[in-house]
Amino acid sequence: MANGFVSCDIVMLTNAKTKINLIINTPLGRESFFDEKAIRRSAMQHGTPCITTLSAATAAARAIKALQHEELKVKSLQEYHSPEELS
């Protein structure tokens, strides 16, 4: 952070006309707190999902891969826990 401004490439990119579909940012240390805040704010303003942990990034990557190979099936919780589904 220099002079109160975050010099972060991802914030500049999210503000540009380039469409970013997903941000994975795993901050480490006290100094990254300010960058993280700017990145999350910019992502939220542009409707871009922002993942901040490695476990969430792994889960997202697996979900994206699964969606490339099979169709998304949406069910209610009741459907998942119905007697027919449990047998």
C-alpha positions as CSV (number, residue, x, y, z in Angstrom):
1,M,0.0,0.0,0.0
2,A,1.6,3.3,-1.1
3,N,0.2,6.7,-0.1
4,G,-3.1,5.2,1.0
5,F,-3.8,3.6,-2.4
6,V,-3.7,0.0,-3.2
7,S,-1.6,-0.7,-6.3
8,C,-3.1,-4.1,-7.1
9,D,-3.4,-5.4,-10.7
10,I,-6.6,-7.4,-10.1
11,V,-8.4,-4.2,-8.9
12,M,-7.4,-2.4,-12.0
13,L,-8.4,-5.4,-14.2
14,T,-11.9,-5.6,-12.5
15,N,-12.4,-1.9,-13.2
16,A,-11.3,-2.3,-16.9
17,K,-13.6,-3.5,-19.7
18,T,-12.1,-7.0,-19.5
19,K,-14.5,-9.5,-18.0
20,I,-13.1,-11.5,-15.1
21,N,-15.2,-14.5,-14.2
22,L,-13.7,-15.6,-11.0
23,I,-11.1,-14.3,-8.5
24,I,-9.1,-16.6,-6.2
25,N,-7.2,-14.6,-3.6
26,T,-5.6,-16.3,-0.7
27,P,-4.3,-13.4,1.5
28,L,-1.4,-14.0,3.9
29,G,-0.2,-11.6,6.6
30,R,-1.3,-8.3,8.0
31,E,-0.3,-6.2,5.0
32,S,-2.5,-8.2,2.6
33,F,-5.6,-7.1,4.6
34,F,-5.8,-3.8,2.7
35,D,-5.3,-5.4,-0.7
36,E,-7.9,-8.1,0.2
37,K,-10.4,-5.5,1.1
38,A,-9.9,-3.6,-2.2
39,I,-10.1,-6.8,-4.2
40,R,-13.3,-8.0,-2.5
41,R,-14.9,-4.5,-2.9
42,S,-14.0,-4.4,-6.6
43,A,-15.2,-7.9,-7.2
44,M,-18.5,-7.2,-5.4
45,Q,-19.1,-4.0,-7.4
46,H,-18.6,-5.9,-10.7
47,G,-20.5,-9.1,-9.7
48,T,-17.4,-11.3,-9.8
49,P,-17.2,-14.2,-7.4
50,C,-14.2,-13.9,-5.0
51,I,-12.8,-17.0,-3.3
52,T,-10.4,-16.5,-0.4
53,T,-9.4,-20.0,0.8
54,L,-7.6,-22.8,-0.9
55,S,-10.3,-25.3,0.2
56,A,-13.0,-23.1,-1.4
57,A,-10.9,-22.8,-4.5
58,T,-10.5,-26.6,-4.7
59,A,-14.3,-27.1,-4.3
60,A,-15.0,-24.5,-7.0
61,A,-12.5,-26.1,-9.4
62,R,-14.1,-29.5,-8.8
63,A,-17.6,-28.1,-9.3
64,I,-16.6,-26.4,-12.6
65,K,-15.0,-29.6,-13.8
66,A,-18.1,-31.6,-12.9
67,L,-20.4,-29.2,-14.7
68,Q,-18.3,-29.6,-17.9
69,H,-19.1,-33.4,-17.8
70,E,-22.6,-33.6,-16.5
71,E,-25.8,-31.6,-16.3
72,L,-26.7,-29.7,-13.2
73,K,-29.6,-31.3,-11.4
74,V,-31.4,-29.1,-8.9
75,K,-33.4,-30.7,-6.0
76,S,-35.0,-29.4,-2.9
77,L,-33.7,-30.6,0.5
78,Q,-37.0,-32.6,0.9
79,E,-36.2,-34.5,-2.3
80,Y,-32.7,-35.4,-1.1
81,H,-34.1,-36.7,2.2
82,S,-37.3,-38.4,1.0
83,P,-37.7,-42.1,1.7
84,E,-37.4,-42.9,-2.1
85,E,-34.1,-41.2,-2.4
86,L,-32.6,-42.8,0.7
87,S,-33.3,-46.4,-0.5
